[in-house]
Amino acid sequence: MAHTEQLDEQSAIALLRWYADMGVDEAVGTAPADLYSWGSPAPETTTAPQVSTLKNQPPATPVFKADTEIVSTDEAIEKAKRAAMACESYEALEAAIDAFEDCPLKAGAKNTVFADGVPGADLLVIGEGPGRDEDRLGKPFVGRAGQLLDRMLAAIGRDRTENTLISNVVYWRPPGNRTPTQAETAVCRPFVDRLIELTAPKAIVLAGGAPMQALLGITGIMRARGTWREIETPDGARYPALPIFHPAFLLRQPANKRLAWADLQALEAKLRES
């Protein structure tokens, strides 16, 4: 007879889906592990040691064995810089990002999500990072927020299939759709810079606070949105950049769509000037 506390099938499936949404994708055991016992040698005798032999003895140091090489953030950034600068084309950059293994986000992602749209278009939209739908399909901005972004762009005559390129500041889904950390965006930054250099857009849209902070070093999207700034890449070139609200924010706060429309009009004017 089943225990009363045992999960039924539907509850178990719902729990697994919740785990997946939170970024949990691996079960390592059925009981908690005692980390401090890892690497400890087996006792040679069952006889209890004399108390006097344990005086002034330092505690045993845990020993951890990694399955893969662990690199520091600085090392990962340097590797990314070398890989990015070696790319002379959009296609080479896409391949280099897909082969890059030193961003910690990649281990928990299903797909590398690089870009979607027209390489070399005069408008480049840079968002935060892949969500669940983007991770599943391998393309940026394909969920509800992406559908709203497409409608926003269409309002000023823009379309990812014709005259716009869309990417993100990180290329792998953060667990639970959380905001990427500064270390994670720093590791991916050399690839973002190289994408800008190779495609040379006339205008860059930074959709949300995360890409604004990663590429401009400023915070506070409510204050900074709608003001043109510049992104300088390692080759010394400068590109006009406009921070706007992320479409996901507008889905939660539709009253701010009037401000978003003003930003889109400013973007359209800038592109016409160029």
ABEGO torsion letter per residue (X at the ends): XBBAABBBAAAAAAAAAAAAAAGBABBAEABBBBAAABGBBBBABABBBBAAAABGBBBBBBBBBBABBBBBAAAAAAAAAAAAAABABAAAAAAAAAABAABAAAAABABBBABBEBBGBABBBBBAEBBAAAAAAGBBGABAAAAAAAAAAAAAGBBAAAABBBBBABABBBBGGBBBBAAAAAAAAAAAAAAAAAAGBABBBBBEAAAAAAAAGBBGAAAABGBBBBBBBAAGBBBBBBBBBBAAAAAABAAAAAAAAAAAAAAAAAAAAX
